[in-house]
């Protein structure tokens, strides 16, 4: 019981940390003034991650549709 409790909170915490980091890299870093730190400056000047989520959403919709279609075919086969 104690081990599953630990792993549950570990995955919730690490998922939240990655979400906040990705949100910073895609949205908040563009709104802040330029920084002297090389890592933060590289994140601010990056154009990959700000387009990654909007371009992933259509692919996700197609994948969900094909998953639904395959389940319907499996169910009625």
N, CA, C and O atoms as a Maestro MAE file, in Angstrom:
{
 s_m_m2io_version
 :::
 2.0.0
}

f_m_ct {
 s_m_title
 :::
 protein
 m_atom[308] {
  # First column is atom index #
  i_m_mmod_type
  r_m_x_coord
  r_m_y_coord
  r_m_z_coord
  i_m_residue_number
  s_m_chain_name
  s_m_pdb_residue_name
  s_m_pdb_atom_name
  i_m_atomic_number
  :::
  1 25 0.821 -1.192 0.000 1 A "UNK " " N  " 7
  2 3 0.000 0.000 0.000 1 A "UNK " " CA " 6
  3 2 0.865 1.256 0.000 1 A "UNK " " C  " 6
  4 15 0.591 2.206 -0.734 1 A "UNK " " O  " 8
  5 25 1.904 1.256 0.820 2 A "UNK " " N  " 7
  6 3 2.782 2.419 0.918 2 A "UNK " " CA " 6
  7 2 3.539 2.647 -0.385 2 A "UNK " " C  " 6
  8 15 3.754 3.792 -0.783 2 A "UNK " " O  " 8
  9 25 3.947 1.566 -1.055 3 A "UNK " " N  " 7
  10 3 4.699 1.707 -2.292 3 A "UNK " " CA " 6
  11 2 3.814 2.257 -3.415 3 A "UNK " " C  " 6
  12 15 4.257 3.112 -4.181 3 A "UNK " " O  " 8
  13 25 2.585 1.783 -3.521 4 A "UNK " " N  " 7
  14 3 1.701 2.306 -4.562 4 A "UNK " " CA " 6
  15 2 1.349 3.769 -4.299 4 A "UNK " " C  " 6
  16 15 1.179 4.541 -5.243 4 A "UNK " " O  " 8
  17 25 1.239 4.153 -3.043 5 A "UNK " " N  " 7
  18 3 0.986 5.551 -2.691 5 A "UNK " " CA " 6
  19 2 2.152 6.421 -3.140 5 A "UNK " " C  " 6
  20 15 1.952 7.503 -3.694 5 A "UNK " " O  " 8
  21 25 3.366 5.948 -2.902 6 A "UNK " " N  " 7
  22 3 4.561 6.694 -3.308 6 A "UNK " " CA " 6
  23 2 4.614 6.858 -4.820 6 A "UNK " " C  " 6
  24 15 4.839 7.964 -5.310 6 A "UNK " " O  " 8
  25 25 4.411 5.774 -5.567 7 A "UNK " " N  " 7
  26 3 4.498 5.850 -7.026 7 A "UNK " " CA " 6
  27 2 3.373 6.696 -7.610 7 A "UNK " " C  " 6
  28 15 3.572 7.367 -8.622 7 A "UNK " " O  " 8
  29 25 2.220 6.678 -7.004 8 A "UNK " " N  " 7
  30 3 1.133 7.531 -7.461 8 A "UNK " " CA " 6
  31 2 1.483 8.995 -7.345 8 A "UNK " " C  " 6
  32 15 1.309 9.758 -8.295 8 A "UNK " " O  " 8
  33 25 1.978 9.394 -6.182 9 A "UNK " " N  " 7
  34 3 2.364 10.792 -5.999 9 A "UNK " " CA " 6
  35 2 3.589 11.158 -6.829 9 A "UNK " " C  " 6
  36 15 3.725 12.299 -7.270 9 A "UNK " " O  " 8
  37 25 4.474 10.198 -7.039 10 A "UNK " " N  " 7
  38 3 5.649 10.445 -7.885 10 A "UNK " " CA " 6
  39 2 5.226 10.763 -9.315 10 A "UNK " " C  " 6
  40 15 5.733 11.717 -9.905 10 A "UNK " " O  " 8
  41 25 4.312 9.986 -9.880 11 A "UNK " " N  " 7
  42 3 3.870 10.224 -11.252 11 A "UNK " " CA " 6
  43 2 3.040 11.498 -11.364 11 A "UNK " " C  " 6
  44 15 3.141 12.206 -12.366 11 A "UNK " " O  " 8
  45 25 2.234 11.799 -10.371 12 A "UNK " " N  " 7
  46 3 1.475 13.054 -10.391 12 A "UNK " " CA " 6
  47 2 2.430 14.246 -10.305 12 A "UNK " " C  " 6
  48 15 2.262 15.223 -11.035 12 A "UNK " " O  " 8
  49 25 3.410 14.178 -9.438 13 A "UNK " " N  " 7
  50 3 4.375 15.268 -9.294 13 A "UNK " " CA " 6
  51 2 5.249 15.454 -10.524 13 A "UNK " " C  " 6
  52 15 5.455 16.582 -10.971 13 A "UNK " " O  " 8
  53 25 5.762 14.365 -11.072 14 A "UNK " " N  " 7
  54 3 6.617 14.497 -12.255 14 A "UNK " " CA " 6
  55 2 5.812 14.951 -13.469 14 A "UNK " " C  " 6
  56 15 6.314 15.730 -14.279 14 A "UNK " " O  " 8
  57 25 4.581 14.482 -13.609 15 A "UNK " " N  " 7
  58 3 3.730 14.944 -14.703 15 A "UNK " " CA " 6
  59 2 3.411 16.420 -14.582 15 A "UNK " " C  " 6
  60 15 3.403 17.140 -15.581 15 A "UNK " " O  " 8
  61 25 3.150 16.875 -13.369 16 A "UNK " " N  " 7
  62 3 2.884 18.298 -13.146 16 A "UNK " " CA " 6
  63 2 4.119 19.139 -13.432 16 A "UNK " " C  " 6
  64 15 4.017 20.223 -14.007 16 A "UNK " " O  " 8
  65 25 5.279 18.647 -13.034 17 A "UNK " " N  " 7
  66 3 6.517 19.376 -13.278 17 A "UNK " " CA " 6
  67 2 6.802 19.491 -14.775 17 A "UNK " " C  " 6
  68 15 7.181 20.561 -15.251 17 A "UNK " " O  " 8
  69 25 6.626 18.405 -15.517 18 A "UNK " " N  " 7
  70 3 6.836 18.456 -16.959 18 A "UNK " " CA " 6
  71 2 5.810 19.358 -17.637 18 A "UNK " " C  " 6
  72 15 6.145 20.057 -18.594 18 A "UNK " " O  " 8
  73 25 4.571 19.355 -17.162 19 A "UNK " " N  " 7
  74 3 3.542 20.227 -17.728 19 A "UNK " " CA " 6
  75 2 3.891 21.689 -17.517 19 A "UNK " " C  " 6
  76 15 3.763 22.491 -18.442 19 A "UNK " " O  " 8
  77 25 4.327 22.047 -16.329 20 A "UNK " " N  " 7
  78 3 4.688 23.436 -16.045 20 A "UNK " " CA " 6
  79 2 5.913 23.842 -16.867 20 A "UNK " " C  " 6
  80 15 5.966 24.959 -17.380 20 A "UNK " " O  " 8
  81 25 6.882 22.962 -16.996 21 A "UNK " " N  " 7
  82 3 8.059 23.266 -17.813 21 A "UNK " " CA " 6
  83 2 7.712 23.449 -19.284 21 A "UNK " " C  " 6
  84 15 8.230 24.356 -19.935 21 A "UNK " " O  " 8
  85 25 6.844 22.602 -19.807 22 A "UNK " " N  " 7
  86 3 6.431 22.727 -21.197 22 A "UNK " " CA " 6
  87 2 5.599 23.988 -21.403 22 A "UNK " " C  " 6
  88 15 5.739 24.661 -22.425 22 A "UNK " " O  " 8
  89 25 4.738 24.313 -20.447 23 A "UNK " " N  " 7
  90 3 3.935 25.529 -20.532 23 A "UNK " " CA " 6
  91 2 4.834 26.763 -20.507 23 A "UNK " " C  " 6
  92 15 4.574 27.735 -21.216 23 A "UNK " " O  " 8
  93 25 5.883 26.728 -19.699 24 A "UNK " " N  " 7
  94 3 6.833 27.842 -19.677 24 A "UNK " " CA " 6
  95 2 7.548 27.959 -21.023 24 A "UNK " " C  " 6
  96 15 7.709 29.060 -21.549 24 A "UNK " " O  " 8
  97 25 7.976 26.823 -21.579 25 A "UNK " " N  " 7
  98 3 8.726 26.854 -22.833 25 A "UNK " " CA " 6
  99 2 7.863 27.303 -24.006 25 A "UNK " " C  " 6
  100 15 8.374 27.917 -24.942 25 A "UNK " " O  " 8
  101 25 6.579 27.011 -23.974 26 A "UNK " " N  " 7
  102 3 5.732 27.350 -25.107 26 A "UNK " " CA " 6
  103 2 5.059 28.704 -24.985 26 A "UNK " " C  " 6
  104 15 4.864 29.375 -25.998 26 A "UNK " " O  " 8
  105 25 4.694 29.131 -23.779 27 A "UNK " " N  " 7
  106 3 3.899 30.347 -23.638 27 A "UNK " " CA " 6
  107 2 4.636 31.432 -22.866 27 A "UNK " " C  " 6
  108 15 4.871 32.516 -23.400 27 A "UNK " " O  " 8
  109 25 4.999 31.163 -21.636 28 A "UNK " " N  " 7
  110 3 5.476 32.210 -20.745 28 A "UNK " " CA " 6
  111 2 6.848 32.752 -21.116 28 A "UNK " " C  " 6
  112 15 7.127 33.925 -20.866 28 A "UNK " " O  " 8
  113 25 7.716 31.928 -21.708 29 A "UNK " " N  " 7
  114 3 9.048 32.425 -22.062 29 A "UNK " " CA " 6
  115 2 8.987 33.468 -23.168 29 A "UNK " " C  " 6
  116 15 9.867 34.324 -23.265 29 A "UNK " " O  " 8
  117 25 7.957 33.402 -23.997 30 A "UNK " " N  " 7
  118 3 7.815 34.390 -25.076 30 A "UNK " " CA " 6
  119 2 7.345 35.740 -24.539 30 A "UNK " " C  " 6
  120 15 7.565 36.768 -25.179 30 A "UNK " " O  " 8
  121 25 6.709 35.748 -23.387 31 A "UNK " " N  " 7
  122 3 6.169 36.979 -22.815 31 A "UNK " " CA " 6
  123 2 7.172 37.722 -21.933 31 A "UNK " " C  " 6
  124 15 6.990 38.906 -21.650 31 A "UNK " " O  " 8
  125 25 8.218 37.042 -21.502 32 A "UNK " " N  " 7
  126 3 9.208 37.651 -20.611 32 A "UNK " " CA " 6
  127 2 10.229 38.447 -21.403 32 A "UNK " " C  " 6
  128 15 10.434 38.181 -22.588 32 A "UNK " " O  " 8
  129 25 10.886 39.439 -20.758 33 A "UNK " " N  " 7
  130 3 11.939 40.181 -21.462 33 A "UNK " " CA " 6
  131 2 13.147 39.281 -21.735 33 A "UNK " " C  " 6
  132 15 13.311 38.260 -21.067 33 A "UNK " " O  " 8
  133 25 13.992 39.640 -22.702 34 A "UNK " " N  " 7
  134 3 15.178 38.816 -23.009 34 A "UNK " " CA " 6
  135 2 16.070 38.620 -21.786 34 A "UNK " " C  " 6
  136 15 16.220 39.514 -20.953 34 A "UNK " " O  " 8
  137 25 16.653 37.436 -21.704 35 A "UNK " " N  " 7
  138 3 17.463 37.080 -20.538 35 A "UNK " " CA " 6
  139 2 18.926 36.934 -20.931 35 A "UNK " " C  " 6
  140 15 19.247 36.689 -22.094 35 A "UNK " " O  " 8
  141 25 19.816 37.088 -19.940 36 A "UNK " " N  " 7
  142 3 21.244 36.890 -20.160 36 A "UNK " " CA " 6
  143 2 21.647 35.426 -19.994 36 A "UNK " " C  " 6
  144 15 22.733 35.030 -20.419 36 A "UNK " " O  " 8
  145 25 20.793 34.636 -19.390 37 A "UNK " " N  " 7
  146 3 21.059 33.219 -19.203 37 A "UNK " " CA " 6
  147 2 20.956 32.523 -20.557 37 A "UNK " " C  " 6
  148 15 19.996 32.743 -21.296 37 A "UNK " " O  " 8
  149 25 21.944 31.681 -20.889 38 A "UNK " " N  " 7
  150 3 21.967 31.058 -22.212 38 A "UNK " " CA " 6
  151 2 20.846 30.041 -22.396 38 A "UNK " " C  " 6
  152 15 20.295 29.928 -23.491 38 A "UNK " " O  " 8
  153 25 20.500 29.302 -21.348 39 A "UNK " " N  " 7
  154 3 19.439 28.299 -21.460 39 A "UNK " " CA " 6
  155 2 18.084 28.972 -21.645 39 A "UNK " " C  " 6
  156 15 17.309 28.587 -22.521 39 A "UNK " " O  " 8
  157 25 17.803 29.967 -20.830 40 A "UNK " " N  " 7
  158 3 16.526 30.675 -20.933 40 A "UNK " " CA " 6
  159 2 16.451 31.432 -22.254 40 A "UNK " " C  " 6
  160 15 15.381 31.505 -22.859 40 A "UNK " " O  " 8
  161 25 17.557 31.992 -22.707 41 A "UNK " " N  " 7
  162 3 17.576 32.689 -23.988 41 A "UNK " " CA " 6
  163 2 17.319 31.723 -25.148 41 A "UNK " " C  " 6
  164 15 16.627 32.070 -26.105 41 A "UNK " " O  " 8
  165 25 17.874 30.517 -25.061 42 A "UNK " " N  " 7
  166 3 17.630 29.521 -26.106 42 A "UNK " " CA " 6
  167 2 16.164 29.094 -26.122 42 A "UNK " " C  " 6
  168 15 15.596 28.877 -27.193 42 A "UNK " " O  " 8
  169 25 15.549 28.972 -24.951 43 A "UNK " " N  " 7
  170 3 14.119 28.618 -24.888 43 A "UNK " " CA " 6
  171 2 13.274 29.749 -25.448 43 A "UNK " " C  " 6
  172 15 12.285 29.496 -26.136 43 A "UNK " " O  " 8
  173 25 13.649 31.000 -25.163 44 A "UNK " " N  " 7
  174 3 12.883 32.139 -25.660 44 A "UNK " " CA " 6
  175 2 12.980 32.269 -27.179 44 A "UNK " " C  " 6
  176 15 12.010 32.677 -27.819 44 A "UNK " " O  " 8
  177 25 14.110 31.937 -27.760 45 A "UNK " " N  " 7
  178 3 14.296 32.077 -29.203 45 A "UNK " " CA " 6
  179 2 13.871 30.843 -29.980 45 A "UNK " " C  " 6
  180 15 13.948 30.840 -31.209 45 A "UNK " " O  " 8
  181 25 13.431 29.809 -29.308 46 A "UNK " " N  " 7
  182 3 13.043 28.569 -29.972 46 A "UNK " " CA " 6
  183 2 11.670 28.718 -30.608 46 A "UNK " " C  " 6
  184 15 10.771 29.308 -30.009 46 A "UNK " " O  " 8
  185 25 11.498 28.189 -31.816 47 A "UNK " " N  " 7
  186 3 10.221 28.246 -32.512 47 A "UNK " " CA " 6
  187 2 9.625 26.861 -32.716 47 A "UNK " " C  " 6
  188 15 8.584 26.737 -33.360 47 A "UNK " " O  " 8
  189 25 10.249 25.825 -32.192 48 A "UNK " " N  " 7
  190 3 9.761 24.464 -32.407 48 A "UNK " " CA " 6
  191 2 8.588 24.143 -31.497 48 A "UNK " " C  " 6
  192 15 7.538 23.712 -31.973 48 A "UNK " " O  " 8
  193 25 8.749 24.343 -30.204 49 A "UNK " " N  " 7
  194 3 7.740 23.907 -29.240 49 A "UNK " " CA " 6
  195 2 6.474 24.757 -29.273 49 A "UNK " " C  " 6
  196 15 5.405 24.276 -28.897 49 A "UNK " " O  " 8
  197 25 6.572 26.003 -29.713 50 A "UNK " " N  " 7
  198 3 5.360 26.815 -29.778 50 A "UNK " " CA " 6
  199 2 4.449 26.362 -30.916 50 A "UNK " " C  " 6
  200 15 3.257 26.671 -30.904 50 A "UNK " " O  " 8
  201 25 4.987 25.631 -31.906 51 A "UNK " " N  " 7
  202 3 4.168 25.085 -32.984 51 A "UNK " " CA " 6
  203 2 3.851 23.612 -32.791 51 A "UNK " " C  " 6
  204 15 3.013 23.068 -33.510 51 A "UNK " " O  " 8
  205 25 4.494 22.959 -31.848 52 A "UNK " " N  " 7
  206 3 4.327 21.513 -31.675 52 A "UNK " " CA " 6
  207 2 2.915 21.140 -31.257 52 A "UNK " " C  " 6
  208 15 2.318 20.248 -31.858 52 A "UNK " " O  " 8
  209 25 2.368 21.794 -30.251 53 A "UNK " " N  " 7
  210 3 1.032 21.445 -29.756 53 A "UNK " " CA " 6
  211 2 -0.053 21.755 -30.778 53 A "UNK " " C  " 6
  212 15 -0.893 20.890 -31.027 53 A "UNK " " O  " 8
  213 25 -0.086 22.950 -31.390 54 A "UNK " " N  " 7
  214 3 -1.145 23.182 -32.377 54 A "UNK " " CA " 6
  215 2 -1.081 22.234 -33.566 54 A "UNK " " C  " 6
  216 15 -2.122 21.878 -34.119 54 A "UNK " " O  " 8
  217 25 0.100 21.821 -33.967 55 A "UNK " " N  " 7
  218 3 0.209 20.903 -35.095 55 A "UNK " " CA " 6
  219 2 -0.017 19.449 -34.696 55 A "UNK " " C  " 6
  220 15 -0.261 18.604 -35.558 55 A "UNK " " O  " 8
  221 25 0.060 19.150 -33.415 56 A "UNK " " N  " 7
  222 3 -0.204 17.793 -32.946 56 A "UNK " " CA " 6
  223 2 -1.693 17.530 -32.805 56 A "UNK " " C  " 6
  224 15 -2.125 16.383 -32.923 56 A "UNK " " O  " 8
  225 25 -2.479 18.551 -32.560 57 A "UNK " " N  " 7
  226 3 -3.921 18.362 -32.347 57 A "UNK " " CA " 6
  227 2 -4.640 17.740 -33.545 57 A "UNK " " C  " 6
  228 15 -5.447 16.838 -33.322 57 A "UNK " " O  " 8
  229 25 -4.415 18.149 -34.802 58 A "UNK " " N  " 7
  230 3 -5.083 17.450 -35.907 58 A "UNK " " CA " 6
  231 2 -4.683 15.984 -36.019 58 A "UNK " " C  " 6
  232 15 -5.514 15.141 -36.355 58 A "UNK " " O  " 8
  233 25 -3.435 15.676 -35.744 59 A "UNK " " N  " 7
  234 3 -2.992 14.285 -35.777 59 A "UNK " " CA " 6
  235 2 -3.684 13.492 -34.676 59 A "UNK " " C  " 6
  236 15 -4.041 12.332 -34.882 59 A "UNK " " O  " 8
  237 25 -3.876 14.094 -33.525 60 A "UNK " " N  " 7
  238 3 -4.577 13.440 -32.430 60 A "UNK " " CA " 6
  239 2 -6.034 13.159 -32.802 60 A "UNK " " C  " 6
  240 15 -6.559 12.091 -32.488 60 A "UNK " " O  " 8
  241 25 -6.685 14.110 -33.467 61 A "UNK " " N  " 7
  242 3 -8.074 13.909 -33.881 61 A "UNK " " CA " 6
  243 2 -8.171 12.745 -34.865 61 A "UNK " " C  " 6
  244 15 -9.074 11.917 -34.747 61 A "UNK " " O  " 8
  245 25 -7.269 12.670 -35.819 62 A "UNK " " N  " 7
  246 3 -7.274 11.563 -36.782 62 A "UNK " " CA " 6
  247 2 -7.006 10.241 -36.075 62 A "UNK " " C  " 6
  248 15 -7.653 9.240 -36.383 62 A "UNK " " O  " 8
  249 25 -6.069 10.216 -35.139 63 A "UNK " " N  " 7
  250 3 -5.766 8.985 -34.411 63 A "UNK " " CA " 6
  251 2 -6.963 8.520 -33.589 63 A "UNK " " C  " 6
  252 15 -7.242 7.322 -33.538 63 A "UNK " " O  " 8
  253 25 -7.673 9.442 -32.947 64 A "UNK " " N  " 7
  254 3 -8.852 9.075 -32.163 64 A "UNK " " CA " 6
  255 2 -9.945 8.546 -33.078 64 A "UNK " " C  " 6
  256 15 -10.631 7.585 -32.731 64 A "UNK " " O  " 8
  257 25 -10.115 9.165 -34.251 65 A "UNK " " N  " 7
  258 3 -11.116 8.680 -35.199 65 A "UNK " " CA " 6
  259 2 -10.793 7.257 -35.652 65 A "UNK " " C  " 6
  260 15 -11.678 6.402 -35.673 65 A "UNK " " O  " 8
  261 25 -9.538 6.995 -36.014 66 A "UNK " " N  " 7
  262 3 -9.165 5.643 -36.452 66 A "UNK " " CA " 6
  263 2 -9.304 4.626 -35.322 66 A "UNK " " C  " 6
  264 15 -9.649 3.470 -35.567 66 A "UNK " " O  " 8
  265 25 -9.040 5.046 -34.096 67 A "UNK " " N  " 7
  266 3 -9.229 4.148 -32.963 67 A "UNK " " CA " 6
  267 2 -10.708 3.810 -32.810 67 A "UNK " " C  " 6
  268 15 -11.057 2.647 -32.608 67 A "UNK " " O  " 8
  269 25 -11.577 4.809 -32.905 68 A "UNK " " N  " 7
  270 3 -13.016 4.581 -32.824 68 A "UNK " " CA " 6
  271 2 -13.484 3.689 -33.961 68 A "UNK " " C  " 6
  272 15 -14.293 2.788 -33.742 68 A "UNK " " O  " 8
  273 25 -12.989 3.921 -35.177 69 A "UNK " " N  " 7
  274 3 -13.380 3.124 -36.333 69 A "UNK " " CA " 6
  275 2 -12.934 1.674 -36.180 69 A "UNK " " C  " 6
  276 15 -13.690 0.756 -36.499 69 A "UNK " " O  " 8
  277 25 -11.736 1.466 -35.703 70 A "UNK " " N  " 7
  278 3 -11.254 0.091 -35.533 70 A "UNK " " CA " 6
  279 2 -12.036 -0.636 -34.443 70 A "UNK " " C  " 6
  280 15 -12.283 -1.836 -34.561 70 A "UNK " " O  " 8
  281 25 -12.428 0.070 -33.388 71 A "UNK " " N  " 7
  282 3 -13.238 -0.583 -32.357 71 A "UNK " " CA " 6
  283 2 -14.613 -0.934 -32.885 71 A "UNK " " C  " 6
  284 15 -15.156 -1.976 -32.519 71 A "UNK " " O  " 8
  285 25 -15.198 -0.094 -33.737 72 A "UNK " " N  " 7
  286 3 -16.496 -0.402 -34.345 72 A "UNK " " CA " 6
  287 2 -16.390 -1.613 -35.263 72 A "UNK " " C  " 6
  288 15 -17.268 -2.475 -35.256 72 A "UNK " " O  " 8
  289 25 -15.325 -1.683 -36.049 73 A "UNK " " N  " 7
  290 3 -15.136 -2.840 -36.938 73 A "UNK " " CA " 6
  291 2 -14.908 -4.110 -36.145 73 A "UNK " " C  " 6
  292 15 -15.422 -5.166 -36.513 73 A "UNK " " O  " 8
  293 25 -14.148 -4.031 -35.063 74 A "UNK " " N  " 7
  294 3 -13.899 -5.193 -34.232 74 A "UNK " " CA " 6
  295 2 -15.184 -5.649 -33.551 74 A "UNK " " C  " 6
  296 15 -15.424 -6.849 -33.421 74 A "UNK " " O  " 8
  297 25 -16.001 -4.711 -33.121 75 A "UNK " " N  " 7
  298 3 -17.220 -5.024 -32.409 75 A "UNK " " CA " 6
  299 2 -18.247 -5.712 -33.320 75 A "UNK " " C  " 6
  300 15 -18.981 -6.593 -32.873 75 A "UNK " " O  " 8
  301 25 -18.298 -5.310 -34.596 76 A "UNK " " N  " 7
  302 3 -19.297 -5.839 -35.511 76 A "UNK " " CA " 6
  303 2 -18.744 -6.916 -36.433 76 A "UNK " " C  " 6
  304 15 -19.426 -7.325 -37.372 76 A "UNK " " O  " 8
  305 25 -17.541 -7.377 -36.192 77 A "UNK " " N  " 7
  306 3 -16.952 -8.412 -37.068 77 A "UNK " " CA " 6
  307 2 -17.427 -9.800 -36.658 77 A "UNK " " C  " 6
  308 15 -17.040 -10.793 -37.275 77 A "UNK " " O  " 8
  :::
 }
 m_bond[307] {
  # First column is bond index #
  i_m_from
  i_m_to
  i_m_order
  :::
  1 1 2 1
  2 2 3 1
  3 3 4 2
  4 3 5 1
  5 5 6 1
  6 6 7 1
  7 7 8 2
  8 7 9 1
  9 9 10 1
  10 10 11 1
  11 11 12 2
  12 11 13 1
  13 13 14 1
  14 14 15 1
  15 15 16 2
  16 15 17 1
  17 17 18 1
  18 18 19 1
  19 19 20 2
  20 19 21 1
  21 21 22 1
  22 22 23 1
  23 23 24 2
  24 23 25 1
  25 25 26 1
  26 26 27 1
  27 27 28 2
  28 27 29 1
  29 29 30 1
  30 30 31 1
  31 31 32 2
  32 31 33 1
  33 33 34 1
  34 34 35 1
  35 35 36 2
  36 35 37 1
  37 37 38 1
  38 38 39 1
  39 39 40 2
  40 39 41 1
  41 41 42 1
  42 42 43 1
  43 43 44 2
  44 43 45 1
  45 45 46 1
  46 46 47 1
  47 47 48 2
  48 47 49 1
  49 49 50 1
  50 50 51 1
  51 51 52 2
  52 51 53 1
  53 53 54 1
  54 54 55 1
  55 55 56 2
  56 55 57 1
  57 57 58 1
  58 58 59 1
  59 59 60 2
  60 59 61 1
  61 61 62 1
  62 62 63 1
  63 63 64 2
  64 63 65 1
  65 65 66 1
  66 66 67 1
  67 67 68 2
  68 67 69 1
  69 69 70 1
  70 70 71 1
  71 71 72 2
  72 71 73 1
  73 73 74 1
  74 74 75 1
  75 75 76 2
  76 75 77 1
  77 77 78 1
  78 78 79 1
  79 79 80 2
  80 79 81 1
  81 81 82 1
  82 82 83 1
  83 83 84 2
  84 83 85 1
  85 85 86 1
  86 86 87 1
  87 87 88 2
  88 87 89 1
  89 89 90 1
  90 90 91 1
  91 91 92 2
  92 91 93 1
  93 93 94 1
  94 94 95 1
  95 95 96 2
  96 95 97 1
  97 97 98 1
  98 98 99 1
  99 99 100 2
  100 99 101 1
  101 101 102 1
  102 102 103 1
  103 103 104 2
  104 103 105 1
  105 105 106 1
  106 106 107 1
  107 107 108 2
  108 107 109 1
  109 109 110 1
  110 110 111 1
  111 111 112 2
  112 111 113 1
  113 113 114 1
  114 114 115 1
  115 115 116 2
  116 115 117 1
  117 117 118 1
  118 118 119 1
  119 119 120 2
  120 119 121 1
  121 121 122 1
  122 122 123 1
  123 123 124 2
  124 123 125 1
  125 125 126 1
  126 126 127 1
  127 127 128 2
  128 127 129 1
  129 129 130 1
  130 130 131 1
  131 131 132 2
  132 131 133 1
  133 133 134 1
  134 134 135 1
  135 135 136 2
  136 135 137 1
  137 137 138 1
  138 138 139 1
  139 139 140 2
  140 139 141 1
  141 141 142 1
  142 142 143 1
  143 143 144 2
  144 143 145 1
  145 145 146 1
  146 146 147 1
  147 147 148 2
  148 147 149 1
  149 149 150 1
  150 150 151 1
  151 151 152 2
  152 151 153 1
  153 153 154 1
  154 154 155 1
  155 155 156 2
  156 155 157 1
  157 157 158 1
  158 158 159 1
  159 159 160 2
  160 159 161 1
  161 161 162 1
  162 162 163 1
  163 163 164 2
  164 163 165 1
  165 165 166 1
  166 166 167 1
  167 167 168 2
  168 167 169 1
  169 169 170 1
  170 170 171 1
  171 171 172 2
  172 171 173 1
  173 173 174 1
  174 174 175 1
  175 175 176 2
  176 175 177 1
  177 177 178 1
  178 178 179 1
  179 179 180 2
  180 179 181 1
  181 181 182 1
  182 182 183 1
  183 183 184 2
  184 183 185 1
  185 185 186 1
  186 186 187 1
  187 187 188 2
  188 187 189 1
  189 189 190 1
  190 190 191 1
  191 191 192 2
  192 191 193 1
  193 193 194 1
  194 194 195 1
  195 195 196 2
  196 195 197 1
  197 197 198 1
  198 198 199 1
  199 199 200 2
  200 199 201 1
  201 201 202 1
  202 202 203 1
  203 203 204 2
  204 203 205 1
  205 205 206 1
  206 206 207 1
  207 207 208 2
  208 207 209 1
  209 209 210 1
  210 210 211 1
  211 211 212 2
  212 211 213 1
  213 213 214 1
  214 214 215 1
  215 215 216 2
  216 215 217 1
  217 217 218 1
  218 218 219 1
  219 219 220 2
  220 219 221 1
  221 221 222 1
  222 222 223 1
  223 223 224 2
  224 223 225 1
  225 225 226 1
  226 226 227 1
  227 227 228 2
  228 227 229 1
  229 229 230 1
  230 230 231 1
  231 231 232 2
  232 231 233 1
  233 233 234 1
  234 234 235 1
  235 235 236 2
  236 235 237 1
  237 237 238 1
  238 238 239 1
  239 239 240 2
  240 239 241 1
  241 241 242 1
  242 242 243 1
  243 243 244 2
  244 243 245 1
  245 245 246 1
  246 246 247 1
  247 247 248 2
  248 247 249 1
  249 249 250 1
  250 250 251 1
  251 251 252 2
  252 251 253 1
  253 253 254 1
  254 254 255 1
  255 255 256 2
  256 255 257 1
  257 257 258 1
  258 258 259 1
  259 259 260 2
  260 259 261 1
  261 261 262 1
  262 262 263 1
  263 263 264 2
  264 263 265 1
  265 265 266 1
  266 266 267 1
  267 267 268 2
  268 267 269 1
  269 269 270 1
  270 270 271 1
  271 271 272 2
  272 271 273 1
  273 273 274 1
  274 274 275 1
  275 275 276 2
  276 275 277 1
  277 277 278 1
  278 278 279 1
  279 279 280 2
  280 279 281 1
  281 281 282 1
  282 282 283 1
  283 283 284 2
  284 283 285 1
  285 285 286 1
  286 286 287 1
  287 287 288 2
  288 287 289 1
  289 289 290 1
  290 290 291 1
  291 291 292 2
  292 291 293 1
  293 293 294 1
  294 294 295 1
  295 295 296 2
  296 295 297 1
  297 297 298 1
  298 298 299 1
  299 299 300 2
  300 299 301 1
  301 301 302 1
  302 302 303 1
  303 303 304 2
  304 303 305 1
  305 305 306 1
  306 306 307 1
  307 307 308 2
  :::
 }
}
